[in-house]
Amino acid sequence: MNRISLLSLLLLVSLTGCIKESDFNFSKSRGIEIDGTYGTALFNDEFTALEMLKRYDSLNQIFINDEGYISYIAGQNSSSLIGNDYIVLTDQTFSNSMSISPSVITAFNSASIGTSVFDSSTFDWVMNLNPYEIDSIIYKEGTLNLQLSSTLTIPVSISFMFESLLQPNGNSFSNNFTIPSASSASSNTDISGYKADLTLNGSNTNRLRVKMLVRLDKQSVSDNILPGQQLNYDLNFQNQKFKRIFGYFGNEPLSIPTKNLEIGLFELASGQGNIVAEDPRLNLYFDNTYGMKVQIQTLSPFMAKKQDASLIPITGVTLPFSIERPQNIYDSKQSKLTLKSPQVNVKQLIESKITEIIFGAGAKINPDGITKNFALDTSRVTMTSEIELPFYGSFKNFGFEDTSDFTPPKDAEIIEYAEIKLIVENTLPIGLNFQIYFLDSSTNQTVDSLFKDFDQTHVIPSANVDANGKVINTVHKTTFFRVNQAMLKKLNERNATKIRIRAEALSFNNGNTPVKVFPDNKIVIKAGVKVKAKGIIKQ
Amino acid sequence: MKKNSIKTVLAMITLAFGVSTSAQELTLHNMEFLGQRHSLNPALNPLTRFYLTFYDLGMGFSNSFAVNDLREFDNNSDSFVWSTDKFLKSMKKNNATKLDQLINFSFGVKVNPKLFIHGSVAEKFQFRMTYPYDLFAFLLQGNLNEENIGKTMNIGGFRVNSTGYLDFSAGASYQLNCNLTIGARFKYLKGFANIYTKEALFNITTNPEYYQLTFENDLDFRTTLPDSNYSVKDLFKSKNNGMGIDLGATYLMLDNKLLLSASVIDLGYINWVEGGKRYYNKSQTKTFVFKGFDESSMSGSEDMFEKLVDTIKTTFDIEEETSPKYRTNLIPKIYLSGSYEIFKGNRVGAMMYGEIANKKLSTAWSVNAQLRLGRILNLQGNVSLINRKLGNIGLGVAANLGPIQWWVVTNNAGFLFFNPLDTRIVHFRTGINIALAYGKDKKNPCSPDYIPPGERNKKETSRKGRKSQIITPVETPPTEVPPANAN
């Protein structure tokens, strides 16, 4: 009995389960139930003000100024003629003839065979260099050409000696000729590196002394000189270029040609936005390597071009402006003329978002009268026009707006919402407003917008500044961009297939308070995406 | 590497499904007719004095969730959905899939009243894979789910430890006294396949700030796999040798009605010295934090995702090393049981099974009732808690048909007879033994059938006169039972 009871118990326990046939019918599945929230970081980077500006600074125009904040500096050079092109040494010619003196003729005709008789002549070669009064020249290049012709019926030896024309080795230059009876001769001497002293060792200018020595050799009884026989000669300096030149070079006009200074700073804000610049400057730098004083008498042209290509004259500049001379050869002398508001209309130029400054100048040398100068072959006056725009001011309405096609996702019921989380940490005194509008494709009417609240559109708020315009805090803002099913449904129903993206940059306090942008002002942007999937994925 | 890994796992699973049985022999352990008990506790002797396995085969699988753990039914619409929520609720922090294969040839001889020697040659295959809740939570709930955000989720905590080996065992049980019997089996092992996961870390943490993802990876696993066309002969040539031991004891008390049994089996190791490969993360930096793309990565000619993939590849660079030498332990198992004889040949009891795999102890519990009908039939029923699921109905039957012993056991008959979609375990094992020499243990002074030597001849003479006498169990113990400490 006990065994049977135990066996029965075992069977009873074993039969406690039951099988439902429907359990095996997997076609009754409605699908896979999903309820998950997924996400990942998307973006993380920080941008300092200097780094951002340098990114667009291919011309190296962004600097940190003496006060530690950022300045935009753009410059352009224009140079006058160089020394050899401005001080032109014209070709010089000296023609003359020498008759053998009667006493020399008598002595020669009566001399025994084998005897030599001498004659000589000294003269000053006065050069026609007006208005220059040249003391000395060190030649870079040039030629000294000597031509001789003789009517004497005997051979003759002639030497020309230029005592104050020194060769590169320091010796005076001389040139010897032997001319057969009644014939001619010539020579060309490269005078590169020669030094000519044109003062006759005194206070003269433009003069070179030449000594001419004639030797007559009695070779036969029939060698005789007849009265009237002479020697003719031509001396020429040709193609003279100096390496250095000393003297007085007149007060002829010296022009600085027209150049354009391009300003790319406002390219990103073409046509929009208001700027108030607090301390812009236009600097004119002059670099003088002529050894003479230069006076800027006119700035012409001197104007700015706006984005619409119209021109604004730059006014209020006080002229003339004198440029001093360097005291020593090879030195240069710099002068600076700073043009600021309110005397000069520089603020107006910046606030007009100009794209170019067009400049040139007219000058004259030696405005104080005759003074001794020097010049090198490379001497010049260089004018640099420089716009300096410290990042100190305010701006607003720098906007960006674009409309493009958009296809709202369909068949995405499983996605309950998608959301981007944007975290901003900003120490820039600049903010950004952002909004996306969804438009009806046929009427362009706004169907919906990404942000329902105006406050939400301040995606990047500006940091606060003190009375000096310096940032005093870091501002944090977290923004969620969420698109949910209801919104997608609405967009699909209303046929919203266009989006208009609008962004506006502005400085602190809606662009009404001047701010300074320091190089370490930065913005940190972090973004992540979250997607909530909920529903049943049908099989 | 990845393809090889997948192939490896598939190969192991395929191999394991060929002929397999769950290691948790909650039913077999208490089948008194069967010599296979020696493999679970070397001190736990069968009633027969000789047995030889003719065949011993079965199938077993256990998992942490059942098919119906994935489904939510709606009676109104007579339909269901695959419910991620229900599925996750059915899981714990760590979950496991287990497969065991055994082809066993065993024998045993009781050489004298106290000593039973036994041995076996077996091909064993053990597959253990733990997989983390976090992986499914990550996939199904998402990394930004309230429970998961900010939490380090070990989504790669797959630990696969699987070993195939030949087990040559020889052991004995010895009755120390009328209460205590001890047993041991020594094993010589030849390994032919192994996957050993030393480290499997793939953590992902999502920072709530803006969902930055921190990945940590540390991977180190080794494999030793046979060629696809290996033969049995090759198994014996393996140089991957090892040693092992099983230890067990039984204790009788309360007038021999209460039997306590304890065993620790598969204590051992295999040295893998040939045919191995190691895959590991050689990168010094095993952590990668994805904070989002920066501006520089979004510009330039190279795609930013390609850059990201390159960075991850560098961080988690998996290196392959050939011919590593390493040692793996067998999966130790513990059986603790107690049964009470409520009347002759009929017992009720309880049992605890435990195994330590992948550094985790997993247990199963059962209560059982056994019914023995003479020498012919041995029945058992049990109810067990396996894989955190209660109500697994285990059944066992052993029938002696002359010297032929047929038997079948299962830990979960529900899979066969009730709803397999609710089951987390599949277990079935059957075999045929040649089993001889049942009957009274007249020479053992501890046995209730004991007959002192002086009287044994009289009884023998008397028995020869009654050829067809049916031996029935003696209800009362003999009066001359020696004291418990007598040996």
Interface residues (C-beta under 8 A of the other chain):
Chain A: N2 R3 L6 L7 L9 L10 V13 S14 T16 G17 C18 I19 K20 S22 D23 F24 K28 S29 R30 G31 I32 E33 I34 D35 G36 T37 Y38 G39 T40 A41 L42 F43 N44 D45 F47 K421 I423 K526 A527 G528 V529 K530 A533 I536
Chain B: N68 R71 E72 D74 S77 D78 S79 F80 V81 W82 S83 T84 D85 L139 L140 Q141 G142 N143 L144 N145 T206 N207 E209 Y210 Y211 Q212 L213 F290 K291 G292 F293 D294 E295 M298 I342 F343 N346 A369 L371 L373 L379 G381 V383 G391 I393 L395 A413 G414 F417 F418 N419 L421 D422
